[in-house]
Amino acid sequence: MAEEILSGINPTRMELLALKKREKLAVNGHSLLKQKRDALIKEFFDILDRVQGVRENAEKTLTEAYVALTEAQITMGDLAVQKAALSVKESVKVDISSRSIMGVSVPVTDMEMESRTLVERGYGFSDTSVQLDEAAKKFEQALKLVIELGEVEKTIYLLADEIEATKRRVNSLEHIMIPKFQATIKSIDMKLQEMERENFVRLKMIRSTMEKNEAAALAKAQAEAEN
């Protein structure tokens, strides 16, 4: 099957030089994109390992928190637990910024949460249990992990999208654009060589005709001189 070439390209030496420059840029861009793709894939799997660890810790901590909460509800009763929950003071501050990974902007969370006693949380000793304090502590730990999990999972999604887009660009250059440039360069080069051969033959014929005309003119002149 014939290789596809670029359309609308004139077979001239200027076009040939311009195409060779474009091919060189495409090859260099292809190499850089492959390096970017490989670096993104490495970063993706590094963070993927972290995601797994954070998710497991978050699930474990949430399970422990709900177990402690259930025990507190059994010990204190649902209404007492709800009353204690309503008295809890908010103490979480989350700032979200960003950083760049190979040109991909990913989130960075900065959470401030101090470890607190049950009094600092806003409820007292008289109508609460140890299980409630344990549940509160576990939920605070789980909240940190859930926020961290959100950060790393969003990073994973963003990296995965960029890896896919970079793969498409690499494949487009490797399988479409660079072969087109190469096929077009080859086609123009062949046409230029053919034109040069045609010009050579034409010049040779012109020279032969001129030589014949000169010989005929010389012979005529000699004949006239003899007469």
C-alpha positions as CSV (number, residue, x, y, z in Angstrom):
1,M,0.0,0.0,0.0
2,A,1.3,3.4,-1.0
3,E,2.4,5.7,1.9
4,E,0.1,8.7,2.4
5,I,1.7,12.1,1.7
6,L,0.8,15.6,2.7
7,S,-1.5,17.4,0.2
8,G,-1.0,20.9,-1.3
9,I,2.9,20.6,-1.2
10,N,4.7,21.8,-4.3
11,P,7.7,19.7,-5.4
12,T,10.4,22.5,-5.0
13,R,13.7,22.6,-3.1
14,M,12.4,25.2,-0.8
15,E,9.4,23.0,0.2
16,L,11.8,20.1,0.6
17,L,14.0,22.1,3.0
18,A,10.9,23.3,4.9
19,L,9.6,19.8,5.2
20,K,12.9,18.4,6.5
21,K,12.8,21.1,9.2
22,R,9.2,20.1,10.1
23,E,10.1,16.5,10.2
24,K,13.1,17.2,12.5
25,L,10.8,19.2,14.8
26,A,8.2,16.3,14.8
27,V,10.9,13.7,15.6
28,N,12.3,15.9,18.5
29,G,8.7,16.5,19.7
30,H,8.0,12.8,19.6
31,S,11.1,12.1,21.7
32,L,10.2,14.7,24.3
33,L,6.6,13.5,24.5
34,K,7.7,9.9,25.0
35,Q,9.9,11.1,27.8
36,K,7.0,13.0,29.3
37,R,4.7,10.0,28.9
38,D,7.2,7.7,30.7
39,A,7.8,10.2,33.5
40,L,4.0,10.6,34.0
41,I,3.5,6.8,34.1
42,K,6.2,6.4,36.7
43,E,4.7,9.2,38.8
44,F,1.2,7.6,38.3
45,F,2.3,4.3,39.7
46,D,4.2,5.9,42.6
47,I,1.1,7.8,43.6
48,L,-1.1,4.7,43.0
49,D,0.8,2.8,45.7
50,R,0.2,5.7,48.0
51,V,-3.5,5.8,47.1
52,Q,-3.9,2.1,48.1
53,G,-2.2,2.7,51.4
54,V,-4.2,5.8,52.3
55,R,-7.5,4.1,51.2
56,E,-6.8,1.1,53.4
57,N,-5.9,3.3,56.4
58,A,-9.0,5.4,55.9
59,E,-11.3,2.4,55.6
60,K,-9.8,0.7,58.7
61,T,-10.0,3.9,60.7
62,L,-13.6,4.6,59.7
63,T,-14.5,1.0,60.6
64,E,-13.0,1.5,64.0
65,A,-14.8,4.8,64.4
66,Y,-18.2,3.3,63.6
67,V,-17.6,0.4,65.9
68,A,-16.8,2.9,68.7
69,L,-19.8,5.0,67.8
70,T,-22.1,2.0,67.9
71,E,-20.7,1.0,71.4
72,A,-21.3,4.6,72.5
73,Q,-24.9,4.6,71.3
74,I,-25.4,1.3,73.2
75,T,-23.9,2.7,76.3
76,M,-25.3,6.2,76.3
77,G,-28.3,6.0,74.0
78,D,-28.9,7.7,70.6
79,L,-30.2,11.0,72.0
80,A,-27.2,11.5,74.3
81,V,-24.8,10.8,71.4
82,Q,-26.7,13.3,69.2
83,K,-26.6,15.9,71.9
84,A,-22.9,15.5,72.4
85,A,-22.3,15.7,68.6
86,L,-24.3,18.9,68.4
87,S,-22.0,20.5,71.0
88,V,-18.8,19.7,69.2
89,K,-16.9,22.8,67.9
90,E,-15.5,22.8,64.4
91,S,-11.7,22.8,64.4
92,V,-10.7,21.8,60.9
93,K,-9.1,24.2,58.4
94,V,-8.3,23.0,54.9
95,D,-6.3,25.0,52.4
96,I,-6.1,23.8,48.8
97,S,-3.2,24.9,46.5
98,S,-1.6,23.2,43.5
99,R,1.7,21.9,42.2
100,S,2.9,20.9,38.8
101,I,3.9,17.4,37.8
102,M,5.3,17.5,34.2
103,G,3.0,20.4,33.4
104,V,0.0,18.9,35.0
105,S,-1.5,21.0,37.8
106,V,-2.5,18.7,40.7
107,P,-4.1,19.7,44.1
108,V,-2.2,20.0,47.3
109,T,-4.2,20.0,50.6
110,D,-3.0,21.6,53.8
111,M,-5.2,20.6,56.8
112,E,-4.9,22.0,60.2
113,M,-6.5,19.9,63.0
114,E,-5.3,19.8,66.6
115,S,-5.7,16.7,68.7
116,R,-8.3,17.5,71.3
117,T,-9.6,16.0,74.6
118,L,-13.3,15.5,75.0
119,V,-13.6,18.8,76.9
120,E,-11.9,20.7,74.1
121,R,-14.4,19.1,71.7
122,G,-17.2,20.8,73.5
123,Y,-18.9,18.1,75.6
124,G,-18.3,17.1,79.2
125,F,-17.6,14.1,81.3
126,S,-21.0,13.7,83.0
127,D,-23.1,12.4,80.2
128,T,-20.6,10.8,77.8
129,S,-18.6,7.6,77.7
130,V,-15.1,6.4,76.8
131,Q,-16.5,4.9,73.7
132,L,-17.7,8.3,72.5
133,D,-14.3,9.9,73.0
134,E,-12.7,7.0,71.1
135,A,-15.2,7.4,68.3
136,A,-14.5,11.1,68.1
137,K,-10.8,10.5,68.0
138,K,-11.1,7.9,65.3
139,F,-13.4,10.1,63.1
140,E,-10.9,13.0,63.4
141,Q,-8.1,10.6,62.2
142,A,-10.4,9.3,59.4
143,L,-11.2,12.9,58.3
144,K,-7.4,13.6,57.8
145,L,-7.1,10.4,55.8
146,V,-10.2,11.0,53.7
147,I,-8.9,14.5,52.8
148,E,-5.5,13.1,51.9
149,L,-7.3,10.3,49.9
150,G,-9.2,13.0,47.9
151,E,-6.0,14.8,47.1
152,V,-4.2,11.7,45.8
153,E,-7.2,10.3,44.0
154,K,-7.8,13.6,42.1
155,T,-4.1,13.6,41.3
156,I,-4.4,10.0,39.9
157,Y,-7.3,11.0,37.7
158,L,-5.5,14.1,36.4
159,L,-2.4,12.2,35.6
160,A,-4.3,9.4,33.9
161,D,-6.1,11.9,31.6
162,E,-2.7,13.6,30.8
163,I,-1.1,10.2,30.1
164,E,-3.9,9.3,27.7
165,A,-3.7,12.6,25.9
166,T,0.1,12.3,25.7
167,K,-0.1,8.8,24.4
168,R,-2.5,10.0,21.6
169,R,0.0,12.8,20.6
170,V,2.9,10.3,20.6
171,N,0.9,7.8,18.5
172,S,-0.2,10.6,16.1
173,L,3.3,11.8,15.5
174,E,4.8,8.2,15.3
175,H,2.2,6.6,13.1
176,I,0.7,9.5,11.1
177,M,2.6,12.8,11.0
178,I,6.2,11.6,10.8
179,P,5.5,8.9,8.2
180,K,3.6,11.6,6.2
181,F,6.6,13.9,6.4
182,Q,9.0,11.1,5.4
183,A,6.8,9.9,2.5
184,T,6.3,13.5,1.2
185,I,10.0,14.2,1.5
186,K,10.8,11.0,-0.4
187,S,8.2,11.9,-3.1
188,I,9.5,15.4,-3.6
189,D,13.1,14.2,-3.7
190,M,12.2,11.6,-6.4
191,K,10.3,14.2,-8.4
192,L,13.2,16.7,-8.2
193,Q,15.6,13.9,-9.3
194,E,13.3,13.1,-12.2
195,M,13.1,16.8,-13.2
196,E,16.9,17.0,-13.0
197,R,17.2,14.0,-15.3
198,E,14.6,15.5,-17.7
199,N,16.5,18.8,-17.7
200,F,19.8,17.0,-18.3
201,V,18.3,15.1,-21.3
202,R,16.7,18.3,-22.6
203,L,20.0,20.2,-22.3
204,K,21.8,17.4,-24.0
205,M,19.4,17.4,-26.9
206,I,19.6,21.2,-27.2
207,R,23.4,21.0,-27.2
208,S,23.3,18.2,-29.8
209,T,21.0,20.3,-32.0
210,M,23.2,23.4,-31.6
211,E,26.3,21.4,-32.5
212,K,24.6,20.0,-35.6
213,N,23.5,23.5,-36.6
214,E,27.0,24.8,-36.0
215,A,28.5,21.9,-38.1
216,A,25.9,22.5,-40.9
217,A,26.6,26.3,-40.9
218,L,30.4,25.6,-41.0
219,A,30.0,23.1,-43.9
220,K,27.9,25.7,-45.8
221,A,30.4,28.4,-45.2
222,Q,33.3,26.2,-46.4
223,A,31.3,25.2,-49.5
224,E,30.6,28.8,-50.3
225,A,34.3,29.7,-49.8
226,E,35.4,27.0,-52.2
227,N,32.9,28.2,-54.9
